[in-house]
Amino acid sequence: MNIKEYDSIVIGSGPGGEGAAMKLAKSGKRVAIVEMHDQVGGGCTHWGTIPSKALRHSIQMLVDYKRNPLFGHTMDQVDLDYPQLLKAADAVIQQQVSTRYRYYSRNRVDVVYGQARFIDAHTLEITGGEKKKGRLQAESIVIATGSSPYRPADVDFSHPRVLDSDTVLELKHTPKSLTIYGAGVIGCEYASIFCNLDVKVNLVNTRGQLLSFLDTEITDALSYHLRHQGVVIRNDEEYERVEALNDGVILHCKSGKKFKTDLLLWANGRAGNTGNLGLEEIGVELNHRGQIKVDKAYRTTLPNIYAVGDVVGAPGLASASYDQGRFVAAQIADGKSDWSLIEDFPTGIYTNPEISSLGPNERELTEKQIPYEVGHAMFKSIARAQITGHTVGMLKILFHRETLQILGIHCFGETAAEIIHIGQAIMSQKGAANNIRYFAETTFNYPTMAEAYRVAALNGINRLF
């Protein structure tokens, strides 16, 4: 059998795989990237980040249109359903695919379509795709196959009324009611999406509060605004069984509660895409969710095989996955990396309103007995927010009471995921350059949302005296 040899092979063309392949190619390595689907981009482009955020943007535009008094008299002419709004994502997906394929072509990275399976630590067998069967061999291999929605064996996902975060993107109608089981990032995002289409939404949370890893003030605000938009939040619930019927789905909870709606969206956990790779046969260790165990260098139990991105578990962010890929590629190409992955990276949660966070929250700082102060800027007082009509939200800066060092930034409101990066730039500075006074003494364009940093800084500094 013909074996094609490379310096490195990357399995999966999502953000982690792309980051690794590009860095390896730039370092002069002969690289192949294996993609089991017929287009590059991975789950991020086709089933996750891009389609769901494009859908969210379309629905936000619809909400803004409905809310704007200039267009109130035309509302009876607007009749958009879920599939129409979803279709708006198609053009973005194809643009992303084309862009990414150009990256591989320009950097002479061979794209091989098909399912990869390990024969040994250096050899992959490829089936399907362009060729029925072939083998690739390389000194180092990077696994970046991503994750899929976790599907418990006792839930019938073949039933048309039972969905997960992949199949919800194939929905052909707008339901009248929906139960979402799991109130993590994906569950909260889809609750925001569907409630703004006037769907009755039950958000069933297995914990005591939404997104408990976030700042409590932020999660309280999210809960309030989701409820204000019509979402019914049920905390501290655990499913007992799912009963799928012809006319709906009943979620039976251990508390005795039952929720019957048109559809059920299961959004409780992710599992690593490792099922057909043959990893256990060659000695690569997995956990119970099919995620690959790695060390701090993202090396698996076999030293020439690395894994990055969602397939290794948290944080499950496209941005972090891309950096992990580049970090691993630097180690492969140079034997070491002259930079390290940052510990504090921003999270972006595309609910309505948006959430973004960087660094520890108040609860964590209190537990560590770090003396901090808080600076607030409420969006309702920011001129740009008043102009756009997006007055819900706030910017919150946590800083050390004595050194004035910025410790954490938490933002809730429209464009929060953009606003956070202004603070990130200053927070990443060393020594005296990381100081709350920077925002108080810097001139910001007016009117802008960035001005919230000046307002928050002055608010916080005033609390010190």
Residue, then its C-alpha position, 0 to 999 in steps of 0.5 A: m500500500n502506498i504511504k505518503e510521508y509528511d513531517s506533521i499531520v493534523i487531524g481536524s480543520g477546526p480552529g485548533g487544527e488550523g492554528a497548528a497547521m498554519k504554524l507548522a507550515k510557516s516553520g517550513k514543515r511538510v504538513a497534511i491536514v485530514e478532514m472527515h467532512d467534505q469542507v474545511g472549517g470543522g464544527c466551529t464553522h459548520w455546526g457551532t460558533i459561526p451558524s449559531k452566532a449568525l443566527r443570533h445576529s439575525i434575530q437581534m436585528l429583528v428585535d431591534y427592528k421591532r423595538n424601533p419606533l420608526f418602523g412600528h407601523t410596518m411590523d405587520q409586514v414582517d413575517l420571518d420564521y426560524p429557517q429563514l433566519l438560519k439561512a442567513a448563516d449559509a453565506v457566512i459559512q461558505q465565506q469562512v470555508s473559502t477563506r480557510y481553504r485559501y490559507y491551506s492552498r497558499n501555505r502548501v498544506d495538503v488537505v486530505y478528506g476522509q476518516a483517519r484511524f491510527i495504525d500505530a503512533h506514526t501512521l494513519e489509515i484514511t478511508g472514504g473521501e477522495k480516496k477509498k483507502g490510503r495511508l499517511q505517515a509523520e513524525s508528529i501528529v496533532i489531534a484536533t477533532g473537536s467535540s459533539p453534543y453528549r447523548p445519553a443512551d436512554v434519550d432517543f435522539s432519533h425522534p424528530r422532536v428531540l434535538d441537540s445543538d447540532t440538529v437544532l440547526e436543521l430545524k425546518h419550522t419555528p416551534k410554539s414551545l421548547t424545553i432546553y435541558g442544560a443551562g450552560v453556555i449553549g443552553c443560555e444562548y439558544a434560550s435567548i435565540f428562541c424566546n426572541l422568536d416568541v417561542k415559550v421556553n423552559l430553561v432547565n438548569t441542573r445547578g443552582q444558578l446560571l453560568s456559575f463560573l461567572d461573576t454573580e452580579i452578571t449571572d443575576a442580570l442574565s437571569y433577570h433579562l432572560r425572565h423578562q424576555g419570557v424564559v422560565i428558568r428551572n434551577d436545581e433540576e435533574y432529568e429522570r427520563v425523556e418521553a417523546l410523543n407524536d404531539g410533543v416531548i415530556l421531560h420528567c425530572k427527579s423532583g416530580k416536575k414534568f415539562k411538556t413542549d413541542l420540542l426538547l433541546w438537549a444541551n447538557g455536556r459535550a463529548g470528545n470526537t475520538g470514537n473512530l480514531g483507534l486511540e485506545e488501541i495504540g495506548v492514548e488515554l481517554n476519559h469517560r467523555g471520550q476526551i483525550k488526556v494531555d499534559k501542560a504541553y498538550r502531549t498525550t500519553l504517546p510523546n509524538i502525539y498531541a491533542v488540542g481544542d475541544v477534544v481535550g475538554a475545557p475551556g471549549l472556546a474557538s479562540a483558545s483552541y487556535d492558540q493551543g494549536r499554534f503553541v503545540a506547533a511551535q513545540i513540534a517545530d522548534g523543540k520548545s515554545d518561546w511563549s506560553l499560553i495565557e492563563d486569563f483569556p476572555t470568554g464570550i457568551y452570545t446571549n441577549p444581552e451578550i456577556s464577556s469576562l476576563g480574570p477572576n470575579e468578586r467571589e474568587l477574589t474574596e476567597k483569596q482575601i485579595p483587597y479589591e474595589v469595583g468600578h461600574a459603568m451602567f450602559k443606560s448612562i453611556a451616550r452611544a448606548q442611548i443612541t443605539g437603544h442598547t442601554v441594558g448592561m454594564l462594564k465592571i472593573l475589579f482592581h486592587r485597592e492598594t496597587l490599583q492593578i486591574l484584576g478582572i473585567h466583566c461586561f454584560g450588554e450589546t458588543a460585550a465580547e468586543i468591549i472586553h478587549i480594550g481592558q484586556a490590552i491594559m490588564s496584560q501589561k506588566g507592573a505599573a502599566n497595568n493600572i486603573r488610572y490609565f482609563a481615568e486619564t485617557t481620552f476616548n472618542y465620544p460617543t463610544m461604548a469604549e467610554a464606559y472604561r473611563v466612567a467605570a474607572l472614575n467610579g472605582i477610584n472615587r470609592l477609594f476616598 
